[in-house]
Amino acid sequence: MKNIHRGVMWMLIATLCFSIMGACVKLGSEFLSTDELVFYRSIINLLIVYFMMRLTKVNIATQHTSLHLKRSLIGFISLILFFYAIANLHLGTAMALNYTSPLFVGILMPWILKKHAHRKLLFAIILGFLGIFLILKPTINNNEFFAGLVGLLSGIGAGAAYLYVAKLGQVKEPLLRTVFYFALISTLGSGALMLREQVSTIPLETIPIILILGVSATIAQLSITKAYKVGNTLGNAGLSYLTVVFSILIGMIFFSEIPDYFGILGVILIIMSGMIASINDSKAQANRIESQ
């Protein structure tokens, strides 16, 4: 199977699992704080990945500590912001703002991957930010601007983190090791943040939610890390918008969250911008292969 097709397959798995994870965060936020949700998500992720590393004999030691730290710290901060946005916004809106990450992949790519974006990407970015405006406009009217801004910041962080995942792929760093360090930093960071507040007692009804949260996040994280290593960077970033679609459907079915016209139009524009960026990147990659 060609790498680009393998990337699509892994991205489809990742987007569905990220949507399930978001729904679990929404449900769990009624009982637990953002720091607690990130901690439980991360420690389950850490234990599963560590077991898989032992099973497959992947060493924890790495020669790329600096890259792992950058990817993990940025990813952890983005995760905290993302979970806060999910708890305080409609699920689809929070996902749409976080999945502005492909726009920031294009913006940050020259600095992190040393690749220059093509001119068509500028149009995609403008289109995407128009979509962001349409999504944030109704949240301002609902006094949810701060949560919307936090969701947007999580998208910036996610974009930077995914570029470092791609960079780790370039240096042939094992998939499990990349996810392990992210889970480790997130567990330690969220655990430290929990010390500043009274830790909630876990109600029995939330245990299944926490378990599904951790498992779905692990599958999603492994899948998206694999996708960014075997596929093309912006192509995978464009496919990540399927999470927004899945999340809107979940929000409508399980949380009675009906998006307004501005929100729907904004999501459509963001998805279009991602598709334009991914198609442009796929053509550029094909041209590079043909010229070799």
Phi and psi in degrees as GROMACS dihedral restraints (atoms count N, CA, C in turn):
[ dihedral_restraints ]
;  ai    aj    ak    al  type     phi  dphi    fc
    3     4     5     6     1   -62.9    20    10
    4     5     6     7     1   150.5    20    10
    6     7     8     9     1   -57.4    20    10
    7     8     9    10     1   -39.6    20    10
    9    10    11    12     1   -65.4    20    10
   10    11    12    13     1   -34.9    20    10
   12    13    14    15     1   -73.5    20    10
   13    14    15    16     1   -37.3    20    10
   15    16    17    18     1   -63.2    20    10
   16    17    18    19     1   -37.7    20    10
   18    19    20    21     1   -62.2    20    10
   19    20    21    22     1   -40.6    20    10
   21    22    23    24     1   -62.7    20    10
   22    23    24    25     1   -45.7    20    10
   24    25    26    27     1   -59.9    20    10
   25    26    27    28     1   -46.7    20    10
   27    28    29    30     1   -66.4    20    10
   28    29    30    31     1   -34.5    20    10
   30    31    32    33     1   -68.5    20    10
   31    32    33    34     1   -36.8    20    10
   33    34    35    36     1   -62.8    20    10
   34    35    36    37     1   -43.3    20    10
   36    37    38    39     1   -63.2    20    10
   37    38    39    40     1   -43.8    20    10
   39    40    41    42     1   -62.8    20    10
   40    41    42    43     1   -44.7    20    10
   42    43    44    45     1   -64.8    20    10
   43    44    45    46     1   -40.1    20    10
   45    46    47    48     1   -65.8    20    10
   46    47    48    49     1   -44.1    20    10
   48    49    50    51     1   -69.0    20    10
   49    50    51    52     1   -35.2    20    10
   51    52    53    54     1   -64.9    20    10
   52    53    54    55     1   -34.5    20    10
   54    55    56    57     1   -66.2    20    10
   55    56    57    58     1   -42.0    20    10
   57    58    59    60     1   -63.4    20    10
   58    59    60    61     1   -42.0    20    10
   60    61    62    63     1   -58.8    20    10
   61    62    63    64     1   -44.9    20    10
   63    64    65    66     1   -60.8    20    10
   64    65    66    67     1   -40.5    20    10
   66    67    68    69     1   -63.6    20    10
   67    68    69    70     1   -38.8    20    10
   69    70    71    72     1   -66.5    20    10
   70    71    72    73     1   -37.9    20    10
   72    73    74    75     1   -62.5    20    10
   73    74    75    76     1   -43.3    20    10
   75    76    77    78     1   -60.2    20    10
   76    77    78    79     1   -44.9    20    10
   78    79    80    81     1   -68.3    20    10
   79    80    81    82     1   -43.6    20    10
   81    82    83    84     1   -71.1    20    10
   82    83    84    85     1   -23.3    20    10
   84    85    86    87     1   -66.8    20    10
   85    86    87    88     1   -14.8    20    10
   87    88    89    90     1   -73.3    20    10
   88    89    90    91     1   -19.2    20    10
   90    91    92    93     1  -119.6    20    10
   91    92    93    94     1   -26.1    20    10
   93    94    95    96     1  -127.4    20    10
   94    95    96    97     1   154.5    20    10
   96    97    98    99     1   -77.4    20    10
   97    98    99   100     1   168.4    20    10
   99   100   101   102     1   -60.6    20    10
  100   101   102   103     1   -44.1    20    10
  102   103   104   105     1   -60.8    20    10
  103   104   105   106     1   -41.3    20    10
  105   106   107   108     1   -65.8    20    10
  106   107   108   109     1   -42.3    20    10
  108   109   110   111     1   -63.1    20    10
  109   110   111   112     1   -42.1    20    10
  111   112   113   114     1   -64.2    20    10
  112   113   114   115     1   -40.0    20    10
  114   115   116   117     1   -62.8    20    10
  115   116   117   118     1   -50.3    20    10
  117   118   119   120     1   -65.9    20    10
  118   119   120   121     1   -38.4    20    10
  120   121   122   123     1   -61.1    20    10
  121   122   123   124     1   -43.8    20    10
  123   124   125   126     1   -74.3    20    10
  124   125   126   127     1   -39.3    20    10
  126   127   128   129     1   -71.4    20    10
  127   128   129   130     1   -35.1    20    10
  129   130   131   132     1   -64.6    20    10
  130   131   132   133     1   -44.7    20    10
  132   133   134   135     1   -56.1    20    10
  133   134   135   136     1   -46.6    20    10
  135   136   137   138     1   -62.5    20    10
  136   137   138   139     1   -46.0    20    10
  138   139   140   141     1   -65.4    20    10
  139   140   141   142     1   -42.5    20    10
  141   142   143   144     1   -64.5    20    10
  142   143   144   145     1   -46.8    20    10
  144   145   146   147     1   -67.2    20    10
  145   146   147   148     1   -39.2    20    10
  147   148   149   150     1   -61.8    20    10
  148   149   150   151     1   -42.1    20    10
  150   151   152   153     1   -61.8    20    10
  151   152   153   154     1   -41.6    20    10
  153   154   155   156     1   -65.8    20    10
  154   155   156   157     1   -35.4    20    10
  156   157   158   159     1   -66.5    20    10
  157   158   159   160     1   -41.6    20    10
  159   160   161   162     1   -65.3    20    10
  160   161   162   163     1   -39.2    20    10
  162   163   164   165     1   -66.4    20    10
  163   164   165   166     1   -39.3    20    10
  165   166   167   168     1   -97.9    20    10
  166   167   168   169     1     3.7    20    10
  168   169   170   171     1    60.0    20    10
  169   170   171   172     1    42.4    20    10
  171   172   173   174     1   -92.3    20    10
  172   173   174   175     1   124.0    20    10
  174   175   176   177     1   -73.0    20    10
  175   176   177   178     1   148.2    20    10
  177   178   179   180     1   -76.1    20    10
  178   179   180   181     1   -33.6    20    10
  180   181   182   183     1   -59.6    20    10
  181   182   183   184     1   140.8    20    10
  183   184   185   186     1  -138.3    20    10
  184   185   186   187     1   153.2    20    10
  186   187   188   189     1   -97.2    20    10
  187   188   189   190     1     5.0    20    10
  189   190   191   192     1  -125.8    20    10
  190   191   192   193     1    50.2    20    10
  192   193   194   195     1   -58.5    20    10
  193   194   195   196     1   -43.1    20    10
  195   196   197   198     1   -61.0    20    10
  196   197   198   199     1   -44.0    20    10
  198   199   200   201     1   -63.9    20    10
  199   200   201   202     1   -41.8    20    10
  201   202   203   204     1   -63.8    20    10
  202   203   204   205     1   -41.5    20    10
  204   205   206   207     1   -64.3    20    10
  205   206   207   208     1   -43.7    20    10
  207   208   209   210     1   -62.4    20    10
  208   209   210   211     1   -48.4    20    10
  210   211   212   213     1   -61.8    20    10
  211   212   213   214     1   -43.4    20    10
  213   214   215   216     1   -72.9    20    10
  214   215   216   217     1   -42.5    20    10
  216   217   218   219     1   -66.5    20    10
  217   218   219   220     1   -44.6    20    10
  219   220   221   222     1   -64.3    20    10
  220   221   222   223     1   -41.9    20    10
  222   223   224   225     1   -64.0    20    10
  223   224   225   226     1   -39.2    20    10
  225   226   227   228     1   -64.6    20    10
  226   227   228   229     1   -47.0    20    10
  228   229   230   231     1   -60.6    20    10
  229   230   231   232     1   -43.2    20    10
  231   232   233   234     1   -61.2    20    10
  232   233   234   235     1   -38.6    20    10
  234   235   236   237     1   -65.6    20    10
  235   236   237   238     1   -43.0    20    10
  237   238   239   240     1   -59.6    20    10
  238   239   240   241     1   -47.4    20    10
  240   241   242   243     1   -63.7    20    10
  241   242   243   244     1   -40.6    20    10
  243   244   245   246     1   -62.2    20    10
  244   245   246   247     1   -48.0    20    10
  246   247   248   249     1   -64.4    20    10
  247   248   249   250     1   -36.1    20    10
  249   250   251   252     1   -63.2    20    10
  250   251   252   253     1   -43.7    20    10
  252   253   254   255     1   -63.1    20    10
  253   254   255   256     1   -42.0    20    10
  255   256   257   258     1   -60.9    20    10
  256   257   258   259     1   -41.1    20    10
  258   259   260   261     1   -67.3    20    10
  259   260   261   262     1   -25.0    20    10
  261   262   263   264     1  -115.6    20    10
  262   263   264   265     1     0.1    20    10
  264   265   266   267     1  -131.1    20    10
  265   266   267   268     1   169.2    20    10
  267   268   269   270     1   -58.9    20    10
  268   269   270   271     1   144.4    20    10
  270   271   272   273     1   -56.6    20    10
  271   272   273   274     1   -46.5    20    10
  273   274   275   276     1   -63.6    20    10
  274   275   276   277     1   -39.2    20    10
  276   277   278   279     1   -65.1    20    10
  277   278   279   280     1   -46.0    20    10
  279   280   281   282     1   -61.7    20    10
  280   281   282   283     1   -42.1    20    10
  282   283   284   285     1   -65.2    20    10
  283   284   285   286     1   -42.2    20    10
  285   286   287   288     1   -60.9    20    10
  286   287   288   289     1   -41.7    20    10
  288   289   290   291     1   -69.0    20    10
  289   290   291   292     1   -39.6    20    10
  291   292   293   294     1   -67.4    20    10
  292   293   294   295     1   -34.8    20    10
  294   295   296   297     1   -89.2    20    10
  295   296   297   298     1    25.0    20    10
  297   298   299   300     1   -78.8    20    10
  298   299   300   301     1    -0.9    20    10
  300   301   302   303     1   -52.8    20    10
  301   302   303   304     1   -37.6    20    10
  303   304   305   306     1   -60.4    20    10
  304   305   306   307     1   -31.4    20    10
  306   307   308   309     1   -63.7    20    10
  307   308   309   310     1   -41.2    20    10
  309   310   311   312     1   -78.8    20    10
  310   311   312   313     1   -22.4    20    10
  312   313   314   315     1   -58.9    20    10
  313   314   315   316     1   -46.5    20    10
  315   316   317   318     1   -65.1    20    10
  316   317   318   319     1   -39.5    20    10
  318   319   320   321     1   -70.5    20    10
  319   320   321   322     1   -40.9    20    10
  321   322   323   324     1   -88.5    20    10
  322   323   324   325     1   -12.9    20    10
  324   325   326   327     1   -54.5    20    10
  325   326   327   328     1   -42.2    20    10
  327   328   329   330     1   -62.0    20    10
  328   329   330   331     1   -28.7    20    10
  330   331   332   333     1   -86.9    20    10
  331   332   333   334     1   -34.4    20    10
  333   334   335   336     1   -95.2    20    10
  334   335   336   337     1   -47.9    20    10
  336   337   338   339     1   -96.3    20    10
  337   338   339   340     1    -4.9    20    10
  339   340   341   342     1    60.0    20    10
  340   341   342   343     1    34.0    20    10
  342   343   344   345     1  -115.5    20    10
  343   344   345   346     1   140.8    20    10
  345   346   347   348     1   -96.6    20    10
  346   347   348   349     1   131.8    20    10
  348   349   350   351     1   -73.7    20    10
  349   350   351   352     1   151.8    20    10
  351   352   353   354     1   -82.1    20    10
  352   353   354   355     1   164.6    20    10
  354   355   356   357     1   -61.7    20    10
  355   356   357   358     1   -35.9    20    10
  357   358   359   360     1   -61.3    20    10
  358   359   360   361     1   -23.5    20    10
  360   361   362   363     1   -64.3    20    10
  361   362   363   364     1   -30.1    20    10
  363   364   365   366     1   -60.3    20    10
  364   365   366   367     1   -44.3    20    10
  366   367   368   369     1   -62.5    20    10
  367   368   369   370     1   -41.9    20    10
  369   370   371   372     1   -61.7    20    10
  370   371   372   373     1   -41.2    20    10
  372   373   374   375     1   -65.8    20    10
  373   374   375   376     1   -43.3    20    10
  375   376   377   378     1   -61.5    20    10
  376   377   378   379     1   -43.7    20    10
  378   379   380   381     1   -62.0    20    10
  379   380   381   382     1   -42.8    20    10
  381   382   383   384     1   -63.6    20    10
  382   383   384   385     1   -40.5    20    10
  384   385   386   387     1   -72.5    20    10
  385   386   387   388     1   -27.5    20    10
  387   388   389   390     1   -64.8    20    10
  388   389   390   391     1   -39.6    20    10
  390   391   392   393     1   -62.9    20    10
  391   392   393   394     1   -40.2    20    10
  393   394   395   396     1   -60.2    20    10
  394   395   396   397     1   -42.8    20    10
  396   397   398   399     1   -61.1    20    10
  397   398   399   400     1   -43.4    20    10
  399   400   401   402     1   -66.6    20    10
  400   401   402   403     1   -32.5    20    10
  402   403   404   405     1   -73.4    20    10
  403   404   405   406     1   -42.8    20    10
  405   406   407   408     1   -72.5    20    10
  406   407   408   409     1   -27.1    20    10
  408   409   410   411     1   -57.7    20    10
  409   410   411   412     1   -48.8    20    10
  411   412   413   414     1   -67.6    20    10
  412   413   414   415     1   -28.0    20    10
  414   415   416   417     1   -71.5    20    10
  415   416   417   418     1   -27.9    20    10
  417   418   419   420     1   -64.8    20    10
  418   419   420   421     1   -42.3    20    10
  420   421   422   423     1   -64.1    20    10
  421   422   423   424     1   -26.9    20    10
  423   424   425   426     1   -97.0    20    10
  424   425   426   427     1    15.6    20    10
  426   427   428   429     1    58.2    20    10
  427   428   429   430     1    34.5    20    10
  429   430   431   432     1  -117.4    20    10
  430   431   432   433     1    25.4    20    10
  432   433   434   435     1   -61.7    20    10
  433   434   435   436     1   -41.6    20    10
  435   436   437   438     1   -60.9    20    10
  436   437   438   439     1   -45.7    20    10
  438   439   440   441     1   -63.3    20    10
  439   440   441   442     1   -36.1    20    10
  441   442   443   444     1   -65.5    20    10
  442   443   444   445     1   -40.9    20    10
  444   445   446   447     1   -64.6    20    10
  445   446   447   448     1   -40.6    20    10
  447   448   449   450     1   -61.2    20    10
  448   449   450   451     1   -42.4    20    10
  450   451   452   453     1   -61.7    20    10
  451   452   453   454     1   -39.1    20    10
  453   454   455   456     1   -66.3    20    10
  454   455   456   457     1   -41.6    20    10
  456   457   458   459     1   -62.3    20    10
  457   458   459   460     1   -34.6    20    10
  459   460   461   462     1   -65.3    20    10
  460   461   462   463     1   -32.5    20    10
  462   463   464   465     1   -67.0    20    10
  463   464   465   466     1   -39.9    20    10
  465   466   467   468     1   -62.0    20    10
  466   467   468   469     1   -45.8    20    10
  468   469   470   471     1   -63.5    20    10
  469   470   471   472     1   -41.3    20    10
  471   472   473   474     1   -63.3    20    10
  472   473   474   475     1   -40.5    20    10
  474   475   476   477     1   -60.3    20    10
  475   476   477   478     1   -45.2    20    10
  477   478   479   480     1   -65.5    20    10
  478   479   480   481     1   -41.0    20    10
  480   481   482   483     1   -63.2    20    10
  481   482   483   484     1   -41.3    20    10
  483   484   485   486     1   -66.2    20    10
  484   485   486   487     1   -32.3    20    10
  486   487   488   489     1   -67.1    20    10
  487   488   489   490     1   -36.9    20    10
  489   490   491   492     1   -70.3    20    10
  490   491   492   493     1   -31.1    20    10
  492   493   494   495     1   -61.8    20    10
  493   494   495   496     1   -44.5    20    10
  495   496   497   498     1   -61.8    20    10
  496   497   498   499     1   -38.9    20    10
  498   499   500   501     1   -67.6    20    10
  499   500   501   502     1   -37.5    20    10
  501   502   503   504     1   -64.9    20    10
  502   503   504   505     1   -33.5    20    10
  504   505   506   507     1   -65.7    20    10
  505   506   507   508     1   -36.1    20    10
  507   508   509   510     1   -64.6    20    10
  508   509   510   511     1   -30.5    20    10
  510   511   512   513     1   -95.3    20    10
  511   512   513   514     1    14.1    20    10
  513   514   515   516     1    63.4    20    10
  514   515   516   517     1    34.6    20    10
  516   517   518   519     1   -76.8    20    10
  517   518   519   520     1   134.0    20    10
  519   520   521   522     1   -59.2    20    10
  520   521   522   523     1   143.4    20    10
  522   523   524   525     1   -55.7    20    10
  523   524   525   526     1   -49.3    20    10
  525   526   527   528     1   -63.7    20    10
  526   527   528   529     1   -37.1    20    10
  528   529   530   531     1   -66.2    20    10
  529   530   531   532     1   -38.9    20    10
  531   532   533   534     1   -62.0    20    10
  532   533   534   535     1   -46.0    20    10
  534   535   536   537     1   -69.6    20    10
  535   536   537   538     1   -35.7    20    10
  537   538   539   540     1   -59.2    20    10
  538   539   540   541     1   -49.1    20    10
  540   541   542   543     1   -66.3    20    10
  541   542   543   544     1   -35.9    20    10
  543   544   545   546     1   -63.2    20    10
  544   545   546   547     1   -45.2    20    10
  546   547   548   549     1   -64.4    20    10
  547   548   549   550     1   -39.2    20    10
  549   550   551   552     1   -64.2    20    10
  550   551   552   553     1   -49.4    20    10
  552   553   554   555     1   -63.4    20    10
  553   554   555   556     1   -39.7    20    10
  555   556   557   558     1   -67.3    20    10
  556   557   558   559     1   -37.5    20    10
  558   559   560   561     1   -66.3    20    10
  559   560   561   562     1   -47.4    20    10
  561   562   563   564     1   -65.0    20    10
  562   563   564   565     1   -43.3    20    10
  564   565   566   567     1   -65.5    20    10
  565   566   567   568     1   -48.1    20    10
  567   568   569   570     1   -69.6    20    10
  568   569   570   571     1   -33.4    20    10
  570   571   572   573     1   -63.5    20    10
  571   572   573   574     1   -39.6    20    10
  573   574   575   576     1   -65.3    20    10
  574   575   576   577     1   -40.7    20    10
  576   577   578   579     1   -65.6    20    10
  577   578   579   580     1   -31.3    20    10
  579   580   581   582     1   -66.3    20    10
  580   581   582   583     1   -23.2    20    10
  582   583   584   585     1   -66.8    20    10
  583   584   585   586     1   -19.8    20    10
  585   586   587   588     1   -83.3    20    10
  586   587   588   589     1    -5.3    20    10
  588   589   590   591     1  -137.0    20    10
  589   590   591   592     1   166.2    20    10
  591   592   593   594     1   -77.0    20    10
  592   593   594   595     1   123.2    20    10
  594   595   596   597     1   -71.7    20    10
  595   596   597   598     1   131.7    20    10
  597   598   599   600     1   -74.6    20    10
  598   599   600   601     1   146.6    20    10
  600   601   602   603     1   -75.2    20    10
  601   602   603   604     1   133.6    20    10
  603   604   605   606     1   -79.6    20    10
  604   605   606   607     1   112.8    20    10
  606   607   608   609     1   -64.2    20    10
  607   608   609   610     1   147.4    20    10
  609   610   611   612     1   -57.7    20    10
  610   611   612   613     1   -36.5    20    10
  612   613   614   615     1   -69.4    20    10
  613   614   615   616     1   -15.5    20    10
  615   616   617   618     1   -91.6    20    10
  616   617   618   619     1   -10.9    20    10
  618   619   620   621     1   -59.4    20    10
  619   620   621   622     1   -47.6    20    10
  621   622   623   624     1   -61.0    20    10
  622   623   624   625     1   -36.2    20    10
  624   625   626   627     1   -63.3    20    10
  625   626   627   628     1   -45.3    20    10
  627   628   629   630     1   -63.1    20    10
  628   629   630   631     1   -42.7    20    10
  630   631   632   633     1   -64.1    20    10
  631   632   633   634     1   -45.4    20    10
  633   634   635   636     1   -65.4    20    10
  634   635   636   637     1   -37.7    20    10
  636   637   638   639     1   -57.3    20    10
  637   638   639   640     1   -50.3    20    10
  639   640   641   642     1   -66.7    20    10
  640   641   642   643     1   -43.5    20    10
  642   643   644   645     1   -69.2    20    10
  643   644   645   646     1   -45.1    20    10
  645   646   647   648     1   -64.7    20    10
  646   647   648   649     1   -38.2    20    10
  648   649   650   651     1   -64.9    20    10
  649   650   651   652     1   -38.7    20    10
  651   652   653   654     1   -65.5    20    10
  652   653   654   655     1   -47.2    20    10
  654   655   656   657     1   -61.7    20    10
  655   656   657   658     1   -43.1    20    10
  657   658   659   660     1   -63.6    20    10
  658   659   660   661     1   -43.3    20    10
  660   661   662   663     1   -65.7    20    10
  661   662   663   664     1   -43.4    20    10
  663   664   665   666     1   -63.6    20    10
  664   665   666   667     1   -41.0    20    10
  666   667   668   669     1   -67.9    20    10
  667   668   669   670     1   -44.3    20    10
  669   670   671   672     1   -72.1    20    10
  670   671   672   673     1   -33.2    20    10
  672   673   674   675     1   -65.3    20    10
  673   674   675   676     1   -42.7    20    10
  675   676   677   678     1   -62.9    20    10
  676   677   678   679     1   -42.3    20    10
  678   679   680   681     1   -61.6    20    10
  679   680   681   682     1   -43.2    20    10
  681   682   683   684     1   -71.5    20    10
  682   683   684   685     1   -19.7    20    10
  684   685   686   687     1   -86.3    20    10
  685   686   687   688     1   -32.3    20    10
  687   688   689   690     1  -103.8    20    10
  688   689   690   691     1   -20.5    20    10
  690   691   692   693     1  -101.4    20    10
  691   692   693   694     1  -173.2    20    10
  693   694   695   696     1   -89.8    20    10
  694   695   696   697     1   143.3    20    10
  696   697   698   699     1   -58.9    20    10
  697   698   699   700     1   -55.8    20    10
  699   700   701   702     1   -74.0    20    10
  700   701   702   703     1   -27.8    20    10
  702   703   704   705     1   -61.8    20    10
  703   704   705   706     1   -45.5    20    10
  705   706   707   708     1   -65.2    20    10
  706   707   708   709     1   -39.0    20    10
  708   709   710   711     1   -60.6    20    10
  709   710   711   712     1   -39.6    20    10
  711   712   713   714     1   -64.6    20    10
  712   713   714   715     1   -41.2    20    10
  714   715   716   717     1   -66.4    20    10
  715   716   717   718     1   -22.6    20    10
  717   718   719   720     1   -62.0    20    10
  718   719   720   721     1   -17.5    20    10
  720   721   722   723     1   -66.5    20    10
  721   722   723   724     1   -16.1    20    10
  723   724   725   726     1   -61.2    20    10
  724   725   726   727     1   -26.9    20    10
  726   727   728   729     1   -59.5    20    10
  727   728   729   730     1   -38.1    20    10
  729   730   731   732     1   -63.2    20    10
  730   731   732   733     1   -44.3    20    10
  732   733   734   735     1   -62.7    20    10
  733   734   735   736     1   -49.3    20    10
  735   736   737   738     1   -59.0    20    10
  736   737   738   739     1   -40.7    20    10
  738   739   740   741     1   -69.5    20    10
  739   740   741   742     1   -37.6    20    10
  741   742   743   744     1   -62.6    20    10
  742   743   744   745     1   -43.0    20    10
  744   745   746   747     1   -64.1    20    10
  745   746   747   748     1   -43.3    20    10
  747   748   749   750     1   -63.3    20    10
  748   749   750   751     1   -42.8    20    10
  750   751   752   753     1   -61.2    20    10
  751   752   753   754     1   -40.0    20    10
  753   754   755   756     1   -68.7    20    10
  754   755   756   757     1   -40.8    20    10
  756   757   758   759     1   -77.5    20    10
  757   758   759   760     1   -45.1    20    10
  759   760   761   762     1  -101.2    20    10
  760   761   762   763     1   -23.4    20    10
  762   763   764   765     1  -119.8    20    10
  763   764   765   766     1     4.8    20    10
  765   766   767   768     1    53.5    20    10
  766   767   768   769     1    38.5    20    10
  768   769   770   771     1   -96.0    20    10
  769   770   771   772     1   100.4    20    10
  771   772   773   774     1   -97.4    20    10
  772   773   774   775     1   112.9    20    10
  774   775   776   777     1   -68.5    20    10
  775   776   777   778     1   147.7    20    10
  777   778   779   780     1   -84.3    20    10
  778   779   780   781     1   178.5    20    10
  780   781   782   783     1   -63.6    20    10
  781   782   783   784     1   -39.8    20    10
  783   784   785   786     1   -61.4    20    10
  784   785   786   787     1   -44.5    20    10
  786   787   788   789     1   -63.8    20    10
  787   788   789   790     1   -43.6    20    10
  789   790   791   792     1   -62.6    20    10
  790   791   792   793     1   -45.4    20    10
  792   793   794   795     1   -62.7    20    10
  793   794   795   796     1   -40.8    20    10
  795   796   797   798     1   -62.2    20    10
  796   797   798   799     1   -43.6    20    10
  798   799   800   801     1   -62.5    20    10
  799   800   801   802     1   -42.7    20    10
  801   802   803   804     1   -60.1    20    10
  802   803   804   805     1   -44.5    20    10
  804   805   806   807     1   -64.5    20    10
  805   806   807   808     1   -40.3    20    10
  807   808   809   810     1   -64.8    20    10
  808   809   810   811     1   -42.4    20    10
  810   811   812   813     1   -63.9    20    10
  811   812   813   814     1   -43.0    20    10
  813   814   815   816     1   -60.2    20    10
  814   815   816   817     1   -41.7    20    10
  816   817   818   819     1   -64.3    20    10
  817   818   819   820     1   -38.8    20    10
  819   820   821   822     1   -65.7    20    10
  820   821   822   823     1   -39.5    20    10
  822   823   824   825     1   -65.7    20    10
  823   824   825   826     1   -41.4    20    10
  825   826   827   828     1   -61.4    20    10
  826   827   828   829     1   -44.6    20    10
  828   829   830   831     1   -63.7    20    10
  829   830   831   832     1   -42.1    20    10
  831   832   833   834     1   -70.6    20    10
  832   833   834   835     1   -40.4    20    10
  834   835   836   837     1   -63.6    20    10
  835   836   837   838     1   -42.6    20    10
  837   838   839   840     1   -61.5    20    10
  838   839   840   841     1   -42.8    20    10
  840   841   842   843     1   -69.2    20    10
  841   842   843   844     1   -36.7    20    10
  843   844   845   846     1   -64.9    20    10
  844   845   846   847     1   -41.9    20    10
  846   847   848   849     1   -63.9    20    10
  847   848   849   850     1   -41.4    20    10
  849   850   851   852     1   -63.8    20    10
  850   851   852   853     1   -39.4    20    10
  852   853   854   855     1   -66.5    20    10
  853   854   855   856     1   -41.1    20    10
  855   856   857   858     1   -63.7    20    10
  856   857   858   859     1   -40.1    20    10
  858   859   860   861     1   -64.8    20    10
  859   860   861   862     1   -36.4    20    10
  861   862   863   864     1   -66.2    20    10
  862   863   864   865     1   -39.3    20    10
  864   865   866   867     1   -66.5    20    10
  865   866   867   868     1   -43.5    20    10
  867   868   869   870     1   -64.8    20    10
  868   869   870   871     1   -30.4    20    10
  870   871   872   873     1   -81.6    20    10
  871   872   873   874     1    -9.5    20    10
